Amino acid sequence: SVPAAMGKRKSRSTKSMAAPRKPPKLDTLFTCPFCGYSEAVECRIDLKDRIARASCRICGESYFTSAHALTAAVDVYSDWIDACELANEGVRRCRPRLVEA
């Protein structure tokens, strides 16, 4: 007589390898800190000369900084914003007074 069949062995299934997720794309167009237009500032990075430039196509303002292999457009823009905040540090915003006649 044939013995009762035991449970089958589980076959080795190939584990589905999850594809590595691509990092989300960073913004390349930004709001100008001077004229306020959105998506007007474009950043260009020249790794050969190690210089990065952010410039507004509306008002023409621009900012230059140094660049390296890991520099991204968002880094150049945030450096520009930081430089603007540093330049405005200590500046009081005053409302003009109305002179009574």
Backbone hydrogen bonds in HBPLUS format (Angstrom, degrees):
<---DONOR---> <-ACCEPTOR-->    atom                        ^
c    i                          cat <-CA-CA->   ^        H-A-AA   ^      H-
h    n   atom  resd res      DA  || num        DHA   H-A  angle D-A-AA Bond
n    s   type  num  typ     dist DA aas  dist angle  dist       angle   num
A0030-PHE N   A0041-VAL O   3.01 MM  11  4.93 155.4  2.07 133.5 141.2     1
A0040-ALA N   A0030-PHE O   2.93 MM  10  6.03 130.0  2.18 153.4 156.9     2
A0041-VAL N   A0030-PHE O   2.97 MM  11  4.93 173.6  1.98 145.2 144.0     3
A0032-CYS N   A0037-TYR O   3.01 MM   5  5.62 157.0  2.06 152.6 155.0     4
A0036-GLY N   A0032-CYS O   3.05 MM   4  4.90 135.1  2.25 119.2 131.1     5
A0057-ARG N   A0040-ALA O   3.03 MM  17  5.65 162.3  2.07 145.5 147.7     6
A0042-GLU N   A0055-SER O   2.96 MM  13  5.65 160.2  2.00 156.4 154.7     7
A0055-SER N   A0042-GLU O   3.02 MM  13  5.65 162.9  2.05 153.0 156.0     8
A0044-ARG N   A0053-ARG O   2.77 MM   9  5.28 161.2  1.80 157.1 163.0     9
A0053-ARG N   A0044-ARG O   2.82 MM   9  5.28 163.5  1.84 157.8 163.6    10
A0046-ASP N   A0051-ILE O   2.86 MM   5  5.41 172.0  1.87 169.7 170.4    11
A0050-ARG N   A0046-ASP O   2.81 MM   4  5.69 113.5  2.26 133.7 152.7    12
A0051-ILE N   A0046-ASP O   3.07 MM   5  5.41 154.9  2.13 145.6 149.3    13
A0067-ALA N   A0050-ARG O   3.21 MM  17  4.75 152.9  2.28 103.7 103.6    14
A0052-ALA N   A0065-THR O   2.77 MM  13  5.28 162.9  1.80 159.8 159.1    15
A0065-THR N   A0052-ALA O   2.94 MM  13  5.28 151.3  2.02 148.9 153.7    16
A0054-ALA N   A0063-TYR O   2.86 MM   9  5.17 160.4  1.89 151.6 158.3    17
A0063-TYR N   A0054-ALA O   2.76 MM   9  5.17 143.6  1.89 149.9 160.7    18
A0056-CYS N   A0061-GLU O   2.87 MM   5  5.50 161.2  1.91 164.8 170.3    19
A0060-GLY N   A0056-CYS O   3.15 MM   4  5.08 133.8  2.37 119.0 130.4    20
A0071-THR N   A0068-HIS O   3.07 MM   3  5.43 168.2  2.08 119.3 122.8    21
A0075-ASP N   A0072-ALA O   3.00 MM   3  5.26 130.5  2.25 103.1 116.4    22
A0076-VAL N   A0072-ALA O   3.28 MM   4  6.72 152.1  2.37 150.8 157.8    23
A0077-TYR N   A0073-ALA O   3.06 MM   4  6.35 164.8  2.08 154.1 157.9    24
A0078-SER N   A0074-VAL O   2.98 MM   4  6.07 160.4  2.01 142.2 147.8    25
A0079-ASP N   A0075-ASP O   2.96 MM   4  6.13 148.9  2.06 143.0 151.4    26
A0080-TRP N   A0076-VAL O   3.07 MM   4  6.35 149.6  2.16 143.9 152.0    27
A0081-ILE N   A0077-TYR O   2.99 MM   4  6.34 158.0  2.03 152.1 157.7    28
A0082-ASP N   A0078-SER O   2.93 MM   4  6.10 159.9  1.98 145.3 150.8    29
A0083-ALA N   A0079-ASP O   2.92 MM   4  6.13 153.0  1.99 144.9 152.2    30
A0084-CYS N   A0080-TRP O   2.93 MM   4  6.21 150.7  2.02 147.8 156.0    31
A0085-GLU N   A0081-ILE O   2.96 MM   4  6.25 159.0  2.00 151.8 157.1    32
A0086-LEU N   A0082-ASP O   2.94 MM   4  6.13 154.0  2.01 146.0 153.4    33
A0087-ALA N   A0083-ALA O   2.97 MM   4  6.13 153.5  2.04 142.8 149.7    34
A0088-ASN N   A0084-CYS O   3.01 MM   4  6.22 143.1  2.15 143.1 153.0    35
A0089-GLU N   A0086-LEU O   3.31 MM   3  5.15 157.3  2.36  97.4 104.1    36
A0091-VAL N   A0088-ASN O   3.09 MM   3  5.45 162.6  2.12 130.4 131.6    37
